[in-house]
Amino acid sequence: MRRKARKGGGRQVELEIGQLGGRGDGVGEIEGRPVFVPFTLPGEQVQVRLTGEKAGGYKGDLIELLSESADRVEPGCPHFGPCGGCTVQHLAAAPYRAWKHGQVVQALRRRGFDAPPVAELTAVPPRTRRRTTLAAKLAAGTAQLGFHSRESHRVESIETCQVLRPSLVALLPDLRRALQPMLTGKETADVALLDADSGIDVLITSKQAPGLQARQALAALAEQHDLARVSWQPTGAGDEAPEPLAMRRPTVVEFAGVRVEPAPGAFLQPTAEGERALADAVTGWLDGMAGPIGDFYAGIGTFSFRLARHAKVHAIEGSETAMASLWQAARKHDLQGRVTAEVRDLASEPPPADDLVAFEAVVFDPPRAGAKQLAQELADSEVETVVALSCNPNTFGRDARILVDGGFSLREVRPIDQFPWSGHVELAALFTRD
């Protein structure tokens, strides 16, 4: 079968795709240098136009698919390709799972773990993502709302999505219309959506403040769809509290029976199913411990409140806003005796090794950059058990190497696919001292 894609300038070459890269691009080779070609699969012969430099090699646009892999399937989403949200919907399920699992294994092997104890991939079902950030922009005078195209400022306006919860997809047409009055020129607004336990929370971030017409449209949207809350904040506001535009009830998420009210735009695991898988790993590995347990990068208490069912927990988080939500929930549920809280920049000032001796175990769930400094302090400490969570196998591999070089053993790694058809994979890992 021969398939054709978009055309443009640049040198044309024919090559064979040898592997699938970490972002989902097919990777071939020419003149000893890699060529990264989106929407291609290993074993395929392709005609490609070289369009630029990338990672010591070339970027390539697919011109024609000369031979097709047996692993190629028809993508389920009509937006696949122009939309940058998914990169590998054209890959069959079994090789897709192997690719995701392999990313974790390879990241650890690059750090000297010859036979890393990586469990089978836990798959999160499609259409379960409860949290996302979309882009809104005017095009030909009409509001566009969706995801950016890959490596582009162009917004692919989506009508459906194979990843988001149906409740969020159903909101999109009316949300797009409500945003129209506040979009001007070429500026883009970010729209964070959270389908919380108490309803959908919307946070709009833009340079342009909503005028009267936009405020009325967004208030009407909140009533029409029974949204929990609609807020706005200016671009670059940081931790400055957003301005509420409509508030029908508090936004609430629940962890082990504890009701937490996150601030607009607060971090939350993208799916409830993935959150449960991560939490099952954390609580299962630490079952029976009375604590105190250190929960570092605690956020709004995703793991703290689950652990507090059987242990004392000290939660540490860099965001004052997130910690305020956690501590408010702890007080409301009379958990001050079991949960304590501290605001601290863990990237630059993690607790020193001598202070970590207070903890029976430590849990840490850093951003994509990982927790290099904290891992070093843990390696130098007398802590016996560490549970690490990560959304980046590469920085996890670095941190794992530090822990193991400091006397820990890597006992188990559980990869979890919270971002279907993308290059992202999350994991939970257990480290103990011999």
LUMMARLUM-103725 format. One record per residue (C-alpha): residue in three letters; residue number from 1; x, z, y. Coordinates in steps of 0.2 Angstrom, whole numbers, always signed. Layout:
+-----+-----+-------+-------+-------+
|   r |   k |  east |    up | north |
+-----+-----+-------+-------+-------+
| ALA | NUM |     X |     Z |     Y |
...
+-----+-----+-------+-------+-------+
This chain:
+-----+-----+-------+-------+-------+
|   r |   k |  east |    up | north |
+-----+-----+-------+-------+-------+
| MET |   1 |    +0 |    +0 |    +0 |
| ARG |   2 |    +6 |    -4 |   +17 |
| ARG |   3 |    +1 |    +6 |   +32 |
| LYS |   4 |    +6 |    +3 |   +50 |
| ALA |   5 |    +8 |   +15 |   +65 |
| ARG |   6 |   +11 |   +15 |   +83 |
| LYS |   7 |   +24 |    +3 |   +90 |
| GLY |   8 |   +37 |    +5 |  +105 |
| GLY |   9 |   +55 |    +1 |  +110 |
| GLY |  10 |   +70 |    +6 |  +100 |
| ARG |  11 |   +81 |    +1 |   +85 |
| GLN |  12 |   +72 |    -3 |   +69 |
| VAL |  13 |   +78 |    +3 |   +52 |
| GLU |  14 |   +72 |    +4 |   +34 |
| LEU |  15 |   +76 |   +20 |   +24 |
| GLU |  16 |   +70 |   +31 |   +10 |
| ILE |  17 |   +63 |   +48 |   +14 |
| GLY |  18 |   +73 |   +61 |    +4 |
| GLN |  19 |   +65 |   +77 |    +8 |
| LEU |  20 |   +52 |   +86 |   +19 |
| GLY |  21 |   +60 |   +96 |   +34 |
| GLY |  22 |   +55 |  +113 |   +40 |
| ARG |  23 |   +42 |  +107 |   +53 |
| GLY |  24 |   +34 |   +94 |   +40 |
| ASP |  25 |   +43 |   +79 |   +45 |
| GLY |  26 |   +50 |   +67 |   +32 |
| VAL |  27 |   +69 |   +67 |   +33 |
| GLY |  28 |   +79 |   +51 |   +28 |
| GLU |  29 |   +97 |   +46 |   +32 |
| ILE |  30 |  +106 |   +32 |   +41 |
| GLU |  31 |  +125 |   +31 |   +44 |
| GLY |  32 |  +127 |   +49 |   +37 |
| ARG |  33 |  +115 |   +56 |   +50 |
| PRO |  34 |   +97 |   +63 |   +47 |
| VAL |  35 |   +82 |   +54 |   +53 |
| PHE |  36 |   +66 |   +64 |   +56 |
| VAL |  37 |   +50 |   +54 |   +53 |
| PRO |  38 |   +33 |   +63 |   +56 |
| PHE |  39 |   +19 |   +59 |   +43 |
| THR |  40 |   +31 |   +53 |   +29 |
| LEU |  41 |   +34 |   +60 |   +12 |
| PRO |  42 |   +49 |   +61 |    +0 |
| GLY |  43 |   +51 |   +46 |   -10 |
| GLU |  44 |   +43 |   +34 |    +2 |
| GLN |  45 |   +51 |   +18 |    +9 |
| VAL |  46 |   +48 |   +16 |   +27 |
| GLN |  47 |   +51 |    +5 |   +42 |
| VAL |  48 |   +56 |   +16 |   +57 |
| ARG |  49 |   +59 |   +14 |   +75 |
| LEU |  50 |   +73 |   +26 |   +81 |
| THR |  51 |   +67 |   +35 |   +97 |
| GLY |  52 |   +80 |   +48 |  +102 |
| GLU |  53 |   +92 |   +62 |   +96 |
| LYS |  54 |   +87 |   +77 |   +86 |
| ALA |  55 |   +97 |   +91 |   +77 |
| GLY |  56 |  +112 |   +80 |   +75 |
| GLY |  57 |  +102 |   +65 |   +70 |
| TYR |  58 |   +88 |   +54 |   +76 |
| LYS |  59 |   +70 |   +55 |   +79 |
| GLY |  60 |   +60 |   +41 |   +72 |
| ASP |  61 |   +42 |   +34 |   +74 |
| LEU |  62 |   +34 |   +27 |   +58 |
| ILE |  63 |   +31 |    +8 |   +60 |
| GLU |  64 |   +26 |    +4 |   +42 |
| LEU |  65 |   +25 |   +13 |   +26 |
| LEU |  66 |   +33 |    +1 |   +13 |
| SER |  67 |   +30 |   +11 |    -2 |
| GLU |  68 |   +18 |   +27 |    -4 |
| SER |  69 |   +22 |   +43 |   -13 |
| ALA |  70 |   +10 |   +49 |   -27 |
| ASP |  71 |    +9 |   +65 |   -17 |
| ARG |  72 |    +0 |   +57 |    -2 |
| VAL |  73 |   -18 |   +61 |    +1 |
| GLU |  74 |   -31 |   +56 |   +14 |
| PRO |  75 |   -31 |   +70 |   +28 |
| GLY |  76 |   -47 |   +79 |   +29 |
| CYS |  77 |   -47 |   +80 |   +48 |
| PRO |  78 |   -51 |   +65 |   +60 |
| HIS |  79 |   -39 |   +72 |   +73 |
| PHE |  80 |   -24 |   +73 |   +61 |
| GLY |  81 |    -9 |   +63 |   +69 |
| PRO |  82 |   -13 |   +64 |   +87 |
| CYS |  83 |   -17 |   +83 |   +86 |
| GLY |  84 |    -1 |   +93 |   +85 |
| GLY |  85 |    -9 |  +108 |   +76 |
| CYS |  86 |    -6 |  +101 |   +58 |
| THR |  87 |    +8 |   +91 |   +52 |
| VAL |  88 |    +6 |   +89 |   +33 |
| GLN |  89 |   -12 |   +87 |   +29 |
| HIS |  90 |    -7 |   +71 |   +20 |
| LEU |  91 |    +2 |   +81 |    +7 |
| ALA |  92 |    -6 |   +86 |    -9 |
| ALA |  93 |    -9 |  +104 |   -13 |
| ALA |  94 |    +3 |  +107 |   -27 |
| PRO |  95 |   +19 |  +100 |   -18 |
| TYR |  96 |   +13 |  +107 |    -2 |
| ARG |  97 |   +13 |  +125 |    -9 |
| ALA |  98 |   +30 |  +121 |   -17 |
| TRP |  99 |   +37 |  +116 |    +0 |
| LYS | 100 |   +30 |  +132 |    +9 |
| HIS | 101 |   +38 |  +143 |    -5 |
| GLY | 102 |   +54 |  +133 |    -4 |
| GLN | 103 |   +56 |  +137 |   +15 |
| VAL | 104 |   +57 |  +155 |   +11 |
| VAL | 105 |   +69 |  +153 |    -4 |
| GLN | 106 |   +80 |  +141 |    +5 |
| ALA | 107 |   +82 |  +152 |   +21 |
| LEU | 108 |   +87 |  +166 |   +10 |
| ARG | 109 |   +99 |  +156 |    +0 |
| ARG | 110 |  +108 |  +150 |   +16 |
| ARG | 111 |  +111 |  +169 |   +19 |
| GLY | 112 |  +119 |  +171 |    +2 |
| PHE | 113 |  +104 |  +177 |    -9 |
| ASP | 114 |  +107 |  +166 |   -24 |
| ALA | 115 |   +91 |  +171 |   -34 |
| PRO | 116 |   +80 |  +179 |   -20 |
| PRO | 117 |   +65 |  +188 |   -28 |
| VAL | 118 |   +51 |  +177 |   -20 |
| ALA | 119 |   +34 |  +179 |   -27 |
| GLU | 120 |   +21 |  +165 |   -28 |
| LEU | 121 |   +14 |  +159 |   -11 |
| THR | 122 |    -2 |  +168 |    -6 |
| ALA | 123 |   -14 |  +154 |    +1 |
| VAL | 124 |   -26 |  +158 |   +15 |
| PRO | 125 |   -41 |  +147 |   +14 |
| PRO | 126 |   -45 |  +134 |   +27 |
| ARG | 127 |   -57 |  +137 |   +41 |
| THR | 128 |   -53 |  +155 |   +42 |
| ARG | 129 |   -42 |  +156 |   +58 |
| ARG | 130 |   -50 |  +169 |   +70 |
| ARG | 131 |   -37 |  +168 |   +84 |
| THR | 132 |   -29 |  +153 |   +93 |
| THR | 133 |   -24 |  +146 |  +110 |
| LEU | 134 |   -30 |  +129 |  +115 |
| ALA | 135 |   -25 |  +119 |  +130 |
| ALA | 136 |   -38 |  +112 |  +143 |
| LYS | 137 |   -34 |   +97 |  +155 |
| LEU | 138 |   -43 |   +84 |  +165 |
| ALA | 139 |   -41 |   +66 |  +158 |
| ALA | 140 |   -50 |   +52 |  +168 |
| GLY | 141 |   -61 |   +65 |  +176 |
| THR | 142 |   -67 |   +73 |  +160 |
| ALA | 143 |   -61 |   +90 |  +153 |
| GLN | 144 |   -51 |   +89 |  +137 |
| LEU | 145 |   -50 |  +104 |  +126 |
| GLY | 146 |   -39 |  +105 |  +110 |
| PHE | 147 |   -21 |  +106 |  +105 |
| HIS | 148 |    -6 |   +97 |  +112 |
| SER | 149 |    +1 |   +82 |  +103 |
| ARG | 150 |   +18 |   +85 |   +95 |
| GLU | 151 |   +32 |   +86 |  +108 |
| SER | 152 |   +20 |   +80 |  +121 |
| HIS | 153 |   +10 |   +87 |  +136 |
| ARG | 154 |    -5 |   +76 |  +131 |
| VAL | 155 |   -20 |   +86 |  +125 |
| GLU | 156 |   -30 |   +80 |  +110 |
| SER | 157 |   -48 |   +85 |  +113 |
| ILE | 158 |   -55 |   +91 |   +96 |
| GLU | 159 |   -72 |   +90 |   +90 |
| THR | 160 |   -69 |   +98 |   +73 |
| CYS | 161 |   -55 |  +108 |   +65 |
| GLN | 162 |   -50 |  +111 |   +47 |
| VAL | 163 |   -41 |  +127 |   +52 |
| LEU | 164 |   -52 |  +137 |   +64 |
| ARG | 165 |   -67 |  +147 |   +59 |
| PRO | 166 |   -84 |  +138 |   +61 |
| SER | 167 |   -89 |  +150 |   +75 |
| LEU | 168 |   -75 |  +145 |   +86 |
| VAL | 169 |   -78 |  +126 |   +82 |
| ALA | 170 |   -96 |  +128 |   +87 |
| LEU | 171 |   -91 |  +135 |  +104 |
| LEU | 172 |   -79 |  +121 |  +109 |
| PRO | 173 |   -92 |  +108 |  +117 |
| ASP | 174 |  -100 |  +120 |  +128 |
| LEU | 175 |   -83 |  +129 |  +132 |
| ARG | 176 |   -76 |  +112 |  +137 |
| ARG | 177 |   -91 |  +109 |  +149 |
| ALA | 178 |   -89 |  +126 |  +157 |
| LEU | 179 |   -71 |  +124 |  +160 |
| GLN | 180 |   -73 |  +107 |  +169 |
| PRO | 181 |   -76 |  +115 |  +187 |
| MET | 182 |   -59 |  +124 |  +187 |
| LEU | 183 |   -48 |  +110 |  +181 |
| THR | 184 |   -39 |  +100 |  +194 |
| GLY | 185 |   -26 |   +87 |  +195 |
| LYS | 186 |   -13 |   +87 |  +181 |
| GLU | 187 |   -13 |  +106 |  +178 |
| THR | 188 |   -16 |  +113 |  +161 |
| ALA | 189 |   -26 |  +129 |  +157 |
| ASP | 190 |   -23 |  +139 |  +142 |
| VAL | 191 |   -38 |  +146 |  +133 |
| ALA | 192 |   -35 |  +160 |  +120 |
| LEU | 193 |   -50 |  +163 |  +108 |
| LEU | 194 |   -52 |  +178 |   +97 |
| ASP | 195 |   -67 |  +179 |   +85 |
| ALA | 196 |   -66 |  +198 |   +84 |
| ASP | 197 |   -78 |  +210 |   +74 |
| SER | 198 |   -89 |  +212 |   +89 |
| GLY | 199 |   -90 |  +194 |   +95 |
| ILE | 200 |   -79 |  +180 |  +102 |
| ASP | 201 |   -67 |  +185 |  +116 |
| VAL | 202 |   -61 |  +171 |  +128 |
| LEU | 203 |   -46 |  +173 |  +140 |
| ILE | 204 |   -42 |  +158 |  +152 |
| THR | 205 |   -25 |  +157 |  +159 |
| SER | 206 |   -22 |  +145 |  +174 |
| LYS | 207 |   -14 |  +143 |  +191 |
| GLN | 208 |   -31 |  +138 |  +198 |
| ALA | 209 |   -43 |  +153 |  +200 |
| PRO | 210 |   -61 |  +150 |  +195 |
| GLY | 211 |   -72 |  +146 |  +209 |
| LEU | 212 |   -91 |  +151 |  +211 |
| GLN | 213 |   -96 |  +136 |  +200 |
| ALA | 214 |   -84 |  +139 |  +186 |
| ARG | 215 |   -89 |  +158 |  +186 |
| GLN | 216 |  -107 |  +154 |  +185 |
| ALA | 217 |  -104 |  +141 |  +171 |
| LEU | 218 |   -93 |  +154 |  +161 |
| ALA | 219 |  -106 |  +168 |  +163 |
| ALA | 220 |  -119 |  +156 |  +157 |
| LEU | 221 |  -108 |  +151 |  +142 |
| ALA | 222 |  -106 |  +170 |  +138 |
| GLU | 223 |  -125 |  +172 |  +138 |
| GLN | 224 |  -128 |  +156 |  +128 |
| HIS | 225 |  -116 |  +160 |  +114 |
| ASP | 226 |  -117 |  +179 |  +115 |
| LEU | 227 |   -98 |  +181 |  +118 |
| ALA | 228 |   -91 |  +198 |  +119 |
| ARG | 229 |   -80 |  +195 |  +134 |
| VAL | 230 |   -73 |  +181 |  +146 |
| SER | 231 |   -58 |  +184 |  +156 |
| TRP | 232 |   -46 |  +175 |  +168 |
| GLN | 233 |   -28 |  +178 |  +173 |
| PRO | 234 |   -16 |  +168 |  +183 |
| THR | 235 |    -2 |  +159 |  +175 |
| GLY | 236 |   +14 |  +171 |  +174 |
| ALA | 237 |    +4 |  +187 |  +176 |
| GLY | 238 |   +13 |  +195 |  +162 |
| ASP | 239 |    +5 |  +212 |  +158 |
| GLU | 240 |    -6 |  +212 |  +173 |
| ALA | 241 |   -24 |  +216 |  +168 |
| PRO | 242 |   -35 |  +200 |  +168 |
| GLU | 243 |   -50 |  +199 |  +178 |
| PRO | 244 |   -66 |  +200 |  +168 |
| LEU | 245 |   -79 |  +186 |  +172 |
| ALA | 246 |   -92 |  +191 |  +159 |
| MET | 247 |   -93 |  +207 |  +148 |
| ARG | 248 |  -107 |  +209 |  +136 |
| ARG | 249 |   -99 |  +222 |  +125 |
| PRO | 250 |   -82 |  +229 |  +121 |
| THR | 251 |   -71 |  +218 |  +110 |
| VAL | 252 |   -67 |  +227 |   +94 |
| VAL | 253 |   -57 |  +225 |   +79 |
| GLU | 254 |   -57 |  +237 |   +65 |
| PHE | 255 |   -42 |  +243 |   +54 |
| ALA | 256 |   -46 |  +255 |   +40 |
| GLY | 257 |   -61 |  +261 |   +48 |
| VAL | 258 |   -53 |  +263 |   +65 |
| ARG | 259 |   -61 |  +253 |   +79 |
| VAL | 260 |   -48 |  +247 |   +91 |
| GLU | 261 |   -52 |  +238 |  +108 |
| PRO | 262 |   -38 |  +225 |  +111 |
| ALA | 263 |   -35 |  +219 |  +129 |
| PRO | 264 |   -38 |  +201 |  +132 |
| GLY | 265 |   -25 |  +190 |  +124 |
| ALA | 266 |   -18 |  +204 |  +113 |
| PHE | 267 |    -8 |  +199 |   +97 |
| LEU | 268 |   -18 |  +200 |   +81 |
| GLN | 269 |   -14 |  +192 |   +64 |
| PRO | 270 |   -22 |  +175 |   +65 |
| THR | 271 |   -33 |  +177 |   +50 |
| ALA | 272 |   -42 |  +192 |   +43 |
| GLU | 273 |   -37 |  +186 |   +25 |
| GLY | 274 |   -19 |  +185 |   +29 |
| GLU | 275 |   -19 |  +202 |   +38 |
| ARG | 276 |   -26 |  +209 |   +22 |
| ALA | 277 |   -12 |  +201 |   +11 |
| LEU | 278 |    +1 |  +208 |   +23 |
| ALA | 279 |    -7 |  +225 |   +24 |
| ASP | 280 |    -9 |  +226 |    +5 |
| ALA | 281 |   +10 |  +223 |    +3 |
| VAL | 282 |   +14 |  +237 |   +16 |
| THR | 283 |    +2 |  +250 |   +10 |
| GLY | 284 |    +5 |  +246 |    -9 |
| TRP | 285 |   +24 |  +248 |    -7 |
| LEU | 286 |   +23 |  +264 |    +3 |
| ASP | 287 |    +9 |  +272 |    -7 |
| GLY | 288 |   +11 |  +290 |   -10 |
| MET | 289 |   +23 |  +293 |    +5 |
| ALA | 290 |   +18 |  +307 |   +17 |
| GLY | 291 |   +29 |  +301 |   +31 |
| PRO | 292 |   +33 |  +301 |   +44 |
| ILE | 293 |   +33 |  +282 |   +43 |
| GLY | 294 |   +40 |  +272 |   +58 |
| ASP | 295 |   +29 |  +257 |   +62 |
| PHE | 296 |   +40 |  +246 |   +74 |
| TYR | 297 |   +33 |  +232 |   +83 |
| ALA | 298 |   +16 |  +241 |   +79 |
| GLY | 299 |    +5 |  +230 |   +91 |
| ILE | 300 |   -12 |  +237 |   +92 |
| GLY | 301 |   -11 |  +247 |   +75 |
| THR | 302 |   -14 |  +234 |   +62 |
| PHE | 303 |    -3 |  +243 |   +49 |
| SER | 304 |    -2 |  +260 |   +58 |
| PHE | 305 |   -20 |  +265 |   +55 |
| ARG | 306 |   -20 |  +259 |   +37 |
| LEU | 307 |    -4 |  +270 |   +34 |
| ALA | 308 |   -12 |  +285 |   +43 |
| ARG | 309 |   -24 |  +287 |   +29 |
| HIS | 310 |   -11 |  +295 |   +18 |
| ALA | 311 |    +4 |  +298 |   +30 |
| LYS | 312 |   +10 |  +303 |   +47 |
| VAL | 313 |   +15 |  +287 |   +57 |
| HIS | 314 |   +25 |  +285 |   +73 |
| ALA | 315 |   +20 |  +268 |   +81 |
| ILE | 316 |   +33 |  +260 |   +92 |
| GLU | 317 |   +29 |  +244 |  +103 |
| GLY | 318 |   +36 |  +236 |  +118 |
| SER | 319 |   +19 |  +231 |  +126 |
| GLU | 320 |   +11 |  +245 |  +136 |
| THR | 321 |    -5 |  +236 |  +135 |
| ALA | 322 |    -5 |  +235 |  +116 |
| MET | 323 |    +1 |  +253 |  +115 |
| ALA | 324 |   -13 |  +259 |  +126 |
| SER | 325 |   -26 |  +251 |  +115 |
| LEU | 326 |   -18 |  +259 |   +99 |
| TRP | 327 |   -17 |  +276 |  +107 |
| GLN | 328 |   -35 |  +276 |  +114 |
| ALA | 329 |   -41 |  +272 |   +96 |
| ALA | 330 |   -31 |  +286 |   +89 |
| ARG | 331 |   -38 |  +298 |  +101 |
| LYS | 332 |   -56 |  +292 |   +99 |
| HIS | 333 |   -54 |  +294 |   +80 |
| ASP | 334 |   -45 |  +311 |   +81 |
| LEU | 335 |   -29 |  +304 |   +74 |
| GLN | 336 |   -17 |  +312 |   +86 |
| GLY | 337 |   -10 |  +323 |   +72 |
| ARG | 338 |    -7 |  +308 |   +61 |
| VAL | 339 |    -2 |  +295 |   +73 |
| THR | 340 |   +10 |  +296 |   +87 |
| ALA | 341 |   +15 |  +282 |   +99 |
| GLU | 342 |   +30 |  +276 |  +109 |
| VAL | 343 |   +33 |  +262 |  +121 |
| ARG | 344 |   +50 |  +255 |  +119 |
| ASP | 345 |   +59 |  +238 |  +120 |
| LEU | 346 |   +64 |  +236 |  +102 |
| ALA | 347 |   +74 |  +220 |  +105 |
| SER | 348 |   +86 |  +228 |  +117 |
| GLU | 349 |   +85 |  +247 |  +114 |
| PRO | 350 |   +80 |  +250 |   +96 |
| PRO | 351 |   +81 |  +269 |   +90 |
| PRO | 352 |   +99 |  +273 |   +85 |
| ALA | 353 |  +104 |  +275 |   +67 |
| ASP | 354 |  +105 |  +294 |   +69 |
| ASP | 355 |   +87 |  +295 |   +75 |
| LEU | 356 |   +80 |  +285 |   +61 |
| VAL | 357 |   +84 |  +299 |   +49 |
| ALA | 358 |   +67 |  +306 |   +54 |
| PHE | 359 |   +58 |  +293 |   +44 |
| GLU | 360 |   +54 |  +292 |   +26 |
| ALA | 361 |   +51 |  +273 |   +28 |
| VAL | 362 |   +51 |  +260 |   +42 |
| VAL | 363 |   +40 |  +245 |   +44 |
| PHE | 364 |   +44 |  +232 |   +56 |
| ASP | 365 |   +35 |  +216 |   +61 |
| PRO | 366 |   +45 |  +207 |   +75 |
| PRO | 367 |   +41 |  +191 |   +84 |
| ARG | 368 |   +49 |  +174 |   +79 |
| ALA | 369 |   +66 |  +180 |   +85 |
| GLY | 370 |   +67 |  +193 |   +72 |
| ALA | 371 |   +74 |  +211 |   +74 |
| LYS | 372 |   +93 |  +209 |   +73 |
| GLN | 373 |   +98 |  +225 |   +83 |
| LEU | 374 |   +85 |  +235 |   +74 |
| ALA | 375 |   +91 |  +229 |   +57 |
| GLN | 376 |  +108 |  +234 |   +61 |
| GLU | 377 |  +103 |  +252 |   +66 |
| LEU | 378 |   +93 |  +253 |   +50 |
| ALA | 379 |  +108 |  +247 |   +40 |
| ASP | 380 |  +119 |  +261 |   +48 |
| SER | 381 |  +105 |  +274 |   +45 |
| GLU | 382 |  +100 |  +285 |   +30 |
| VAL | 383 |   +82 |  +277 |   +29 |
| GLU | 384 |   +79 |  +274 |   +11 |
| THR | 385 |   +64 |  +261 |   +12 |
| VAL | 386 |   +61 |  +247 |   +24 |
| VAL | 387 |   +46 |  +235 |   +24 |
| ALA | 388 |   +50 |  +219 |   +34 |
| LEU | 389 |   +37 |  +207 |   +40 |
| SER | 390 |   +41 |  +190 |   +47 |
| CYS | 391 |   +34 |  +174 |   +54 |
| ASN | 392 |   +51 |  +165 |   +53 |
| PRO | 393 |   +60 |  +164 |   +37 |
| ASN | 394 |   +76 |  +159 |   +46 |
| THR | 395 |   +78 |  +175 |   +57 |
| PHE | 396 |   +71 |  +185 |   +42 |
| GLY | 397 |   +85 |  +179 |   +31 |
| ARG | 398 |   +98 |  +184 |   +45 |
| ASP | 399 |   +90 |  +202 |   +46 |
| ALA | 400 |   +89 |  +203 |   +27 |
| ARG | 401 |  +108 |  +200 |   +26 |
| ILE | 402 |  +111 |  +214 |   +38 |
| LEU | 403 |  +101 |  +226 |   +28 |
| VAL | 404 |  +108 |  +221 |   +11 |
| ASP | 405 |  +126 |  +222 |   +18 |
| GLY | 406 |  +122 |  +239 |   +24 |
| GLY | 407 |  +117 |  +245 |    +7 |
| PHE | 408 |   +99 |  +240 |    +4 |
| SER | 409 |   +93 |  +229 |   -10 |
| LEU | 410 |   +80 |  +216 |    -8 |
| ARG | 411 |   +67 |  +220 |   -20 |
| GLU | 412 |   +52 |  +208 |   -17 |
| VAL | 413 |   +47 |  +195 |    -5 |
| ARG | 414 |   +29 |  +189 |    -3 |
| PRO | 415 |   +26 |  +173 |    +6 |
| ILE | 416 |    +9 |  +171 |   +14 |
| ASP | 417 |    +2 |  +155 |   +21 |
| GLN | 418 |    -8 |  +159 |   +37 |
| PHE | 419 |    -5 |  +143 |   +45 |
| PRO | 420 |   -11 |  +129 |   +33 |
| TRP | 421 |    -4 |  +112 |   +35 |
| SER | 422 |   +10 |  +117 |   +47 |
| GLY | 423 |   +28 |  +122 |   +46 |
| HIS | 424 |   +25 |  +140 |   +48 |
| VAL | 425 |   +25 |  +153 |   +34 |
| GLU | 426 |   +24 |  +172 |   +35 |
| LEU | 427 |   +31 |  +185 |   +23 |
| ALA | 428 |   +32 |  +203 |   +18 |
| ALA | 429 |   +48 |  +210 |   +10 |
| LEU | 430 |   +53 |  +227 |    +2 |
| PHE | 431 |   +70 |  +234 |    +4 |
| THR | 432 |   +76 |  +250 |    -4 |
| ARG | 433 |   +93 |  +259 |    -6 |
| ASP | 434 |  +100 |  +260 |   -24 |
+-----+-----+-------+-------+-------+
